[in-house]
Amino acid sequence: MTAGSLPAPLRQAVARVARTPRLLVVCDYDGTLAPIVEDPARAVPRPESVRALGALAGLPETTVGAISGRALRDLAALSGLPAEVHLIGSHGVEFDAGFAHALDSETQTLRRRLEADLELLVGQTPGVFLEPKPASVAVHVRRAEPAVGESALEAVRSGPAQWEGVYVTEGKAVIELAVVETDKGEALDMLRRQARATAALFVGDDVTDEKAFARLGGPDVGVKVGRGESLAEYSVPDTADVAAMLASLLAERRAWLSGETHRPGD
Ligand SMILES: O=P(O)(O)OC[C@H]1O[C@H](O[C@H]2O[C@H](CO)[C@@H](O)[C@H](O)[C@H]2O)[C@H](O)[C@@H](O)[C@@H]1O
């Protein structure tokens, strides 16, 4: 996949947003920068995407972020994104390493109870495993036989997912129970305010990314990765196309900033 093989309307939208005075570029991680794989610990990003995001973050008037469902520490370790890229974990609520300690003791207790209960309920089911995070626990079923995975998901849905103070998110072969409400759209808006962005490009593949797509408007560009209903105006099939699109955005933005292409009002 090359920039030239992106659909023409998307190529035009990318060229347009590249010409905004203060640009914000934000990507989801799994399924967007990193292809989906069986083992979450092995989900590494496409190097071309990492390079493009790093280069974009080095340009003037250009802010870059990644908002992921992952714990911030895991996102930082796995993504290898440079320090100039703003990383936000836990579906948009984890901005810094002290996040878990800032939760009140009742919330921390609920989080521990959730993990213990989920371990008893599904932790020993073949192919099912837990991913503990600072304010949530994800139950993965990708490695389980389909019927086994579905019954584990059902046990979680009808069990701890019903507890008071628990927020449920279902994703790709995963159900996540959190003790705080999460919203990637809030995180996107915070980055937008900090950057005083005049337009944003957001790219994501999963249900939690829809909350970010819902915040887009005006000159913004939303790109859904993969199939399925989405609020995003544009879509691409997979992470290779995301890499091509980011490369195209980088080339357009560089050219515009250096005056090689027409600036509005010139
Ligand atoms: O918001 P994201 O960056 O897209 O994170 C969403 C979840 O991604 C991870 O799980 C998903 O990707 C795994 C690796 O490809 C895959 O094995 C799993 O089935 C997917 O659900 C991550 O492990 C979760 O913590 C994130 O919430």
The ligand as a MOL file (V3000), in Angstrom:
LIG
                    3D

  0  0  0     0  0            999 V3000
M  V30 BEGIN CTAB
M  V30 COUNTS 27 28 0 0 0
M  V30 BEGIN ATOM
M  V30 1 O -7.5370 1.3420 22.2580 0
M  V30 2 P -6.5870 0.3320 21.6660 0
M  V30 3 O -5.1890 0.8340 21.5770 0
M  V30 4 O -7.0800 -0.1880 20.3510 0
M  V30 5 O -6.5830 -0.9010 22.6710 0
M  V30 6 C -7.7250 -1.7810 22.7300 0
M  V30 7 C -7.2880 -3.0600 23.4000 0
M  V30 8 O -6.1980 -3.5760 22.6400 0
M  V30 9 C -5.5620 -4.7590 23.0970 0
M  V30 10 O -6.4010 -5.8590 22.8340 0
M  V30 11 C -6.6810 -6.0470 21.4590 0
M  V30 12 O -5.4280 -6.2580 20.7570 0
M  V30 13 C -4.7340 -7.4700 21.1180 0
M  V30 14 C -3.4020 -7.4870 20.3740 0
M  V30 15 O -3.5970 -7.4000 19.0030 0
M  V30 16 C -5.6210 -8.6760 20.7820 0
M  V30 17 O -4.9720 -9.8860 21.1350 0
M  V30 18 C -6.9450 -8.5570 21.5530 0
M  V30 19 O -7.8290 -9.6130 21.1680 0
M  V30 20 C -7.6190 -7.2150 21.2380 0
M  V30 21 O -8.7820 -7.0350 22.0590 0
M  V30 22 C -5.1640 -4.6410 24.5450 0
M  V30 23 O -4.7120 -5.8840 25.0200 0
M  V30 24 C -6.2880 -4.0940 25.4210 0
M  V30 25 O -5.7820 -3.8210 26.7040 0
M  V30 26 C -6.8170 -2.8060 24.8160 0
M  V30 27 O -7.8890 -2.3090 25.6010 0
M  V30 END ATOM
M  V30 BEGIN BOND
M  V30 1 2 1 2
M  V30 2 1 2 3
M  V30 3 1 2 4
M  V30 4 1 2 5
M  V30 5 1 5 6
M  V30 6 1 6 7
M  V30 7 1 7 8
M  V30 8 1 7 26
M  V30 9 1 8 9
M  V30 10 1 9 10
M  V30 11 1 9 22
M  V30 12 1 10 11
M  V30 13 1 11 12
M  V30 14 1 11 20
M  V30 15 1 12 13
M  V30 16 1 13 14
M  V30 17 1 13 16
M  V30 18 1 14 15
M  V30 19 1 16 17
M  V30 20 1 16 18
M  V30 21 1 18 19
M  V30 22 1 18 20
M  V30 23 1 20 21
M  V30 24 1 22 23
M  V30 25 1 22 24
M  V30 26 1 24 25
M  V30 27 1 24 26
M  V30 28 1 26 27
M  V30 END BOND
M  V30 END CTAB
M  END
